[in-house]
């Protein structure tokens, strides 16, 4: 039997493993937008800023606001500890991950009927970054993911989020089902997005206009775990025009968030 080449690990997995081995939770953000928004975020603990002269010029106001002293590097020798293929635009910033507090703190309904997203085994940082952008646009209270089998803060996630990582609460919890139970105790109606569900999303939302709502979305392919499905109040599908229609998880999140605004 012929040997098969070993499958290469995704870069975000390699980055997370390196951080764990180094015993550090620090993250390297890169790209002008991601670095600028992190510099301007007073809640972000910043450690080291590496920039080219051009990067320093573009980030001048943000650097002054953050009160950090940049390391200026020759573009030909600019070598921050990130993946060599990353589009860094001459800027890389070492930071601590953000702490958004507990689920009860971040998701307390108050007088509104907020929306929360729950990500079940969604590990691709580009998908999570796109979801954070949509969550910010549509005013989601928080995006919640498991600490294990979820996407950690990485430079790739921050760059895809295009600044939303600094403003949109992204909670990584020890146990997703436990977080869902906490949301239930706060009055949230939890809808699991499942293409095989019997009911369409629109009518389900229309019957819960005054409830805070949480959408549970699973990884592409395996979808929601059975425990996650069982913890939801109801499963619903996003209707498709064709029999083979399906959406990327980040697109499904955006559609669900928009549908929630129409309640």
N, C-alpha and C positions, 0 to 999 in steps of 0.2 A: 504494500500500500504506500502511495506517495506521501512524502511529508508535506504538511501545509505550513506556510510561513506564519509565524506568530502575529496575532492582530496587534497593531500598534495602539497604545493607550491614547485617548484624547489628551490634548495639552492641558486642559483644565484639571484632569485627574492627576497628571504628572505634577502640576504646580501645587495641588493640595497635598500630595504625598511628600513633596519636598518640604513644605511648610511644617507638616507634622514631624518629620524626621529632625528638622532643625529646632523643634520645640518652640516654635514661634507662630502666633496667629497673625502676625503682621502681613499686610497686603501691599503689593506694588500696583498702583493705578497708572495708566498711561493714556496718552492722547490729550490734546489741548482741552476739549470740553470736559472730560472726566476729571482732569487735574485741576482745571480752573474751578469747577464747582466744589471739589473737595477742599481746595484752598479757601474758598469763601464760606465754607460750612464751619461755624464756630464749634459745633459738636464733634467734629472730626479731629482726632489726635494725630498730628503730623510729625514725622520723624526726619525724613530726608528727601530733598528735592533735587533731582538731576535734570538739567536742561541744557540745550544748546543755546547759543546767543540768540538765534531767531525765536526759539521757544521762550526764552526769558523776556524778549521784547513783547511777544504776544500775551504773555501772562503778567506783565508788569504790575498792573493795578491789583490783581489777585495776590501776587507775591507780597506786595507792600501791605495789603490788608491782613494777610496771614502772619506777618512778622517773622517769616522764615528766611534764612540765608540760603540762597540756591547755590548749587555746585554747577559752574559753567563748564561745559565740555565741548571739545572740538567735535563737530558733526561726524568726522571720519573715525573718531575714537569713542563715540557715544555708545556705551555698552552697559545699560542697566540690567539687573538680574531678572529679565523677563524673556519670554520666548523670542528667539531671533527673528521670527516672521511677524511679530506684532507691529502694527502701524502706530508707532509711538509719537510721531510728529515732533520729536525733539523734546519730550517732556515725560518724566516718570516721577511718581511721588510715593514714598513709603508711608503707610498709615496703619492705624489700628482699625479693626472692624467696628462699625457703628453699633451702639447699644440702644435699641428702641424700647426697652422695657418689656414687661410681661404682656401676655394676650389680654388680660383684664384691663391693664392700663391703656394699651393702644387701641382697643376695640370697644371700649365702653360706649354704648349707643347714645346716651344723652337724650336730647330732644329730637334727634334726627332718626332716619331709617337708613343707616349706612350700609355699605357693601364691603365685603371682605373676600379675598381670594385665598384658597387653600390648594397648595401644589403637592401632589402625591407622587413622589419619585421623579419629579421633573428635574433632571440633573444638568441639562445642557445650558451653559451660562448665557448663550446667545438667546435662547428661548426665554429664560428668566429675565434677562435684561430688557427684552422687548415687552414682556408682561409688566415689568415695573413702569415702563414708559406709558403703557395704556392705563395702568392703575392710577398713575398721577394725572393723566389727562381727564379721566372720568371720575376722579375724586374718591377712589377706594380708600377705606380707612387703613387697611394694611394688606400685605401679601405675607402669607404664613407658609413655611416649608419645614420639613423635618431636618434636624441637624445632620443626621446620617441619611444617605440616599436623597439628598437635596443639593442644590448648587450653592457652594459657599461664595462669599465675596471674592472675586478675582478681578484682575485687570480687564479680562475679556468681558465679563459681566458688566462692569462699570462702563466700559466703552460703548457697549450695545445699549445700555440704559441711557446714555447721553445726558448724564446729570441727574436722572431720576433717582438713582441710588442714594443720593445725598438728601433727598426730600421725601421720598416715598417710604414709609415704614416697611421694612423687610425683616420679619421675625423668623428666626430659625429655632425651632422648639425641639425638646427631647423626644416628644411623642405626639404625632399628629392627631391621633384619635382622642387623646386627652385634651388637646387644644380645641377640638371640635365639641367635646362635651362642655368645655368652659363657655364656648360661644352659645351653645344651647341654653345654658343657665342664664346667659345675658339676654335671651329672647331671640337669638338669631334663628332664622329658618334656613337650613342647609340643603342646597340642591347639588346633587352630583351630576356632572355632565357626562352622559353616556350615550353613544350613538345607537345603542340597542334599546334604549328606554322606550316605553310606550307613549309617553306624553311629550308634547313639544314645550319648549322653554317659555314661549310667550304667554300661553294661558296659565301656566304654573305661576309665573310672576304676577300676572293680573289678579290672581286670587290671593296674593300676599302683598298688597300695596303698602301696608303700614308696618310691615315687619322689617327689621334689619335682616339682610340676606347675606349668606356666604355661598360662594360657588366652589365646589371641589373639582379640580381638574387633574387628570392622570397623565402619565407619560405616554407619548405616542407609541402605539403598539400594544403594550400590556394594559394600558388604561388604568382605571382605579383598582386598587386592591380590594378584596372582598370585605375586609374589616372597615375600610373607608366607606364603601357602599352601604354597609350595614349601619354605619353611624350617621349617614345622611337621613334627613327627613323624607326625601323623595329624589328619584332620578329623573332627569329630563334630557331631551336631545335638542340639538340645534337642527331644525329641518333643512334638508338639502333638496335642490331641484331634481337631481339625478339620483339613481339608485346607488351609485358608487361615490357619492360626494362625501368628503371628509376635510377637516380643517387641521392645520398645524395648531399645537396647543396654545401658542401665543395669539394666533388669530381667533381661536375659540374663546380665549379670555377676553379679547377686545370686543367680540360680538356680544358676549354675555354681559359685560359691563355696560355696553350701549343699551342693550335690552332692558337692563335694570333702570336706566334713566327714563324709560318710557312708561314706567308703572304709573 
